[in-house]
Amino acid sequence: MSPAVLWWIATAMLVLAELTTGTFYLLMVSLGLAGGALAAHAGLALSAQLLTAALVGGAAVVAWHLYRARQPAPPAPGANHDIQLDVGEHVMVTAWDAAGRTHVHYRGADWQARWAGGGPPEPGEHVIRALDGNVLLLGR
Protein backbone atom coordinates (compact mmCIF):
# COMPACT_ATOMS: atom_id res chain seq x y z
CA MET A 1 0.00 0.00 0.00
CA SER A 2 1.40 3.40 -0.93
CA PRO A 3 2.04 6.07 1.71
CA ALA A 4 -0.58 8.35 0.10
CA VAL A 5 -3.27 5.70 0.58
CA LEU A 6 -2.29 5.32 4.24
CA TRP A 7 -2.56 9.09 4.70
CA TRP A 8 -6.04 9.11 3.09
CA ILE A 9 -7.17 6.21 5.29
CA ALA A 10 -5.94 8.06 8.38
CA THR A 11 -7.76 11.18 7.16
CA ALA A 12 -11.01 9.25 6.70
CA MET A 13 -10.69 7.65 10.14
CA LEU A 14 -10.19 11.04 11.76
CA VAL A 15 -13.21 12.47 9.92
CA LEU A 16 -15.27 9.53 11.19
CA ALA A 17 -14.01 10.16 14.72
CA GLU A 18 -15.09 13.81 14.37
CA LEU A 19 -18.54 12.74 13.23
CA THR A 20 -18.80 10.53 16.29
CA THR A 21 -17.58 13.09 18.84
CA GLY A 22 -18.59 16.39 17.25
CA THR A 23 -15.18 17.93 17.95
CA PHE A 24 -14.57 20.31 15.08
CA TYR A 25 -10.87 20.46 15.91
CA LEU A 26 -10.50 16.89 14.63
CA LEU A 27 -11.51 18.14 11.19
CA MET A 28 -8.69 20.66 11.36
CA VAL A 29 -6.23 17.89 12.21
CA SER A 30 -7.64 15.78 9.36
CA LEU A 31 -6.78 18.68 7.03
CA GLY A 32 -3.19 18.17 8.15
CA LEU A 33 -3.41 14.48 7.32
CA ALA A 34 -4.80 15.37 3.90
CA GLY A 35 -1.81 17.68 3.47
CA GLY A 36 0.45 14.73 4.27
CA ALA A 37 -1.37 12.68 1.63
CA LEU A 38 -0.86 15.41 -0.96
CA ALA A 39 2.82 15.57 -0.01
CA ALA A 40 3.02 11.81 -0.54
CA HIS A 41 1.37 12.19 -3.95
CA ALA A 42 4.01 14.82 -4.78
CA GLY A 43 6.70 12.23 -4.06
CA LEU A 44 8.18 13.93 -1.00
CA ALA A 45 10.11 11.91 1.58
CA LEU A 46 8.38 10.63 4.72
CA SER A 47 9.94 13.35 6.87
CA ALA A 48 8.58 16.03 4.50
CA GLN A 49 5.16 14.36 4.55
CA LEU A 50 5.14 14.39 8.36
CA LEU A 51 6.30 18.01 8.44
CA THR A 52 3.61 19.02 5.94
CA ALA A 53 0.92 17.22 7.93
CA ALA A 54 2.07 18.85 11.16
CA LEU A 55 2.29 22.36 9.69
CA VAL A 56 -1.05 22.20 7.85
CA GLY A 57 -2.89 20.58 10.77
CA GLY A 58 -1.32 22.91 13.33
CA ALA A 59 -2.08 25.99 11.24
CA ALA A 60 -5.69 24.86 10.76
CA VAL A 61 -6.15 24.29 14.50
CA VAL A 62 -4.66 27.69 15.36
CA ALA A 63 -6.77 29.42 12.68
CA TRP A 64 -9.95 27.77 13.96
CA HIS A 65 -9.09 28.65 17.56
CA LEU A 66 -8.50 32.30 16.66
CA TYR A 67 -11.74 32.40 14.67
CA ARG A 68 -13.73 30.99 17.59
CA ALA A 69 -12.07 33.37 20.05
CA ARG A 70 -13.28 36.36 18.01
CA GLN A 71 -16.89 35.16 17.91
CA PRO A 72 -19.26 36.53 20.57
CA ALA A 73 -20.20 34.11 23.29
CA PRO A 74 -23.65 32.58 22.77
CA PRO A 75 -26.33 33.76 25.19
CA ALA A 76 -27.28 31.53 28.10
CA PRO A 77 -30.01 29.05 27.17
CA GLY A 78 -32.58 30.93 29.28
CA ALA A 79 -31.84 34.18 27.40
CA ASN A 80 -31.47 32.68 23.92
CA HIS A 81 -34.39 33.62 21.67
CA ASP A 82 -33.69 30.55 19.51
CA ILE A 83 -34.46 28.31 22.49
CA GLN A 84 -36.90 30.43 24.53
CA LEU A 85 -39.37 32.04 22.14
CA ASP A 86 -40.69 34.26 24.96
CA VAL A 87 -37.43 36.24 25.12
CA GLY A 88 -38.01 39.68 23.64
CA GLU A 89 -41.78 39.66 24.15
CA HIS A 90 -43.48 42.52 26.00
CA VAL A 91 -45.55 42.30 29.19
CA MET A 92 -47.36 44.92 31.28
CA VAL A 93 -46.43 45.25 34.96
CA THR A 94 -48.88 47.00 37.27
CA ALA A 95 -46.80 46.94 40.48
CA TRP A 96 -43.59 45.54 41.97
CA ASP A 97 -43.01 44.32 45.52
CA ALA A 98 -40.04 45.44 47.62
CA ALA A 99 -37.97 42.42 46.52
CA GLY A 100 -38.36 43.24 42.82
CA ARG A 101 -40.95 40.56 42.11
CA THR A 102 -44.37 40.71 40.52
CA HIS A 103 -47.03 38.67 38.76
CA VAL A 104 -47.88 39.33 35.13
CA HIS A 105 -50.54 38.01 32.80
CA TYR A 106 -48.83 36.58 29.74
CA ARG A 107 -50.04 34.07 27.13
CA GLY A 108 -53.30 33.54 28.96
CA ALA A 109 -51.73 32.64 32.30
CA ASP A 110 -50.33 34.32 35.38
CA TRP A 111 -46.55 34.21 35.59
CA GLN A 112 -44.11 35.06 38.33
CA ALA A 113 -41.64 37.69 37.22
CA ARG A 114 -38.46 39.16 38.64
CA TRP A 115 -36.69 42.43 37.83
CA ALA A 116 -33.44 41.85 35.93
CA GLY A 117 -32.82 45.37 34.65
CA GLY A 118 -30.68 48.17 35.94
CA GLY A 119 -32.05 50.65 38.44
CA PRO A 120 -35.24 50.36 40.44
CA PRO A 121 -38.19 48.56 38.87
CA GLU A 122 -41.14 50.70 37.81
CA PRO A 123 -44.63 49.76 36.62
CA GLY A 124 -45.27 49.81 32.88
CA GLU A 125 -44.33 47.86 29.80
CA HIS A 126 -41.33 45.55 30.16
CA VAL A 127 -39.44 43.12 27.94
CA ILE A 128 -38.78 39.49 28.84
CA ARG A 129 -34.98 39.23 28.94
CA ALA A 130 -34.68 35.59 30.00
CA LEU A 131 -36.43 32.74 31.78
CA ASP A 132 -35.24 31.18 35.01
CA GLY A 133 -37.26 28.00 35.18
CA ASN A 134 -40.82 29.30 35.01
CA VAL A 135 -39.98 32.79 36.27
CA LEU A 136 -39.79 35.60 33.73
CA LEU A 137 -36.79 37.92 34.09
CA LEU A 138 -37.88 41.39 33.01
CA GLY A 139 -36.04 44.51 31.95
CA ARG A 140 -36.87 47.72 30.09
N, C-alpha and C positions, 0 to 999 in steps of 0.2 A: 504494500500500500504506500502511495507516495505521501510525502510530508504535507502537501497541500490538502489532500483528502483528510488526513488526521486533524489538521487545523479546522477544516469545515465541520467535521464531526464534533469536535470540541465546541465550536461555535453553536451548533444546533443543540447540543446538550445544555449549554449555558442558557440559551433562549428558552428551552423547555423548563429549566429550573426557575427562570424569571417568571414564566407563566404560572408556575406552581406557587411561588412565594409572593409575587407581586412587587418585588424589589426592583425598581427601575434601574438602579445602579448596576445590576447584573447585565442589563442590555448594553450599558456603556462598556463594561468589561468584554462583552461578546464582540463589540466593535473592534476592540484590540485584537481579539482572536481572529477576526476576519482580516484585519490588517496583516497578521502573521501569515494567513493563508495566501493573501495577495503577494506577500514577499516571497513565499515559497513558489508561487506560480512564476514570479520574476526570476527564479533561479538563484536567489540569495542563499548564503550559507545559513546553517541553523542558528548561529549566534546573531546574525542580522535579522533573522525571522523573529527570534525571541525579543530582540531590542525593539523591533518595529511593533510587535504586539504590546510590549510594555509601554512604549511611548504613546501609541494610539489609544490604548485602553486607559492609561493614566490621564492623558489629556481630556478624554471624553468624560471621565469621572469628575475631574476638576471643573470642566466647563459646566456640567450638569449641576454640580454643587453650587457654583457661583450663580447660575441661573436661578436655582431654587432659593438662594439666600436673598436675592433681590426681589422676589415675589412677596406681596403682602401676606401676612398670616391669615388663614381662613378664620371667619368668625366662629365663636363657640357654637355648638349645635343648637343651644337654646336661643341664640340670637341670629341664626342663619335663616334667611328668608326661603332658601331652597328646601330646608327641612321643616321649618315652622312657618306655615303660610299666614299665620296671624301677625307675624312681625311686620311692622309698618302700617298696620291698620289703626284707625282712629277710634277712640272711645270718649265718652263724656263722663267727667267726674263731678259729682255735686259737692262732696265734702271729703276731707282727709281727717284721720284721727291724729293724735299727738305722735304716734310712732311711725307716721308716714304710710299708713295702710288705709285701704278703702274697699268698697264693693262696687262693681260696675256691672251694668247690664250689657252683655255682648253676645252676639249670635244666639239670641233667644234664651240666654241663661244668665244667672248671676255668677260673677267671677270674683275671686279675691284678687286684689291688686296691691302692688307695693311701689313706692316712689323710687325710681332709679336715676333720676335726673340730678342736675346740679342746682343748688339753692333750695329754698323751702318749697314744698309742694303747694300749689294753689288750685282751686276748683277751675274747671273749664275743660276744653278739648285737649286730649293727650294722645300720644302715639305709643303703641306697644313696641318696646325696644327688644324684649326677650321674654322667654317663658322659663320659669323655675318650677318644674313639675307642672302643677295646675294653677300656679300663681302668675298673673301678668305683671311684668316689670314695665312701668310706665315712665315716660319722659316727655318733654315738650317737643 
